[in-house]
Amino acid sequence: MNTTTKSTDALERDEQRLVELFSKLKSASLSTTMAAVGLFMPIPYADAETNASASDTHFMLAAAQTSVTQMKLGRLATRRGNRAELKEFGRRMVNDYASINGDLRSLAVQKGFTLPKSLDEPHQVIVDEMSALRDSEFDVAWIDGTVKSNEELAASLRTETTKTSDAQIKRFLDRTVPVVNGYLQCLMALKQ
């Protein structure tokens, strides 16, 4: 069975599940019904319905999780950081990663899929663990964790640069790589 047939069969099963769900929820309010439908809709992967390769789709999904995590960690730094430069850096992160995430969301829509708005479990654990820390313990852990996360993102961006042939994704990477590399330099200075 080829990928298109698998994708078509999966879409037909999903459509049938939605029809059954709507018939069961006739008495529910519109907002309840829409929320329920959102919970059962799978995150689409590159298939006959999207304009992105599986690799590009996977990259965008992972990069979106990282950018949202970085925004949340930036907010934590502005509230919990003990050093003024850490708080300022956190504010910059919130703004820059919000922009990166917005670019990713727009790109995903152009490619025919939607990025999740909430964090997956591993990324949420990072935010939760960081939220539990206080004082200088927070500062040290935040800097170390943010360095690691930005190093991983930089590596992912470099890999995607060599793998993708999509012109729109290449433009996104051309704008994003310098931002992440700049963050790594600033974080190393904060670490001193």
Secondary structure, 3 states (H helix, E strand, C coil): CCHHHHHHHHHHHHHHHHHHHHHHCCCCCHHHHHHHHHHHCCCCCCCCCCCCCHHHHHHHHHHHHHHHHHHHHHHHHHHHCCCHHHHHHHHHHHHHHHHHHHHHHHHHHHHCCCCCCCCCHHHHHHHHHHHCCCHHHHHHHHHHHHHHHHHHHHHHHHHHHHHCCCHHHHHHHHHHHHHHHHHHHHHHHHHC
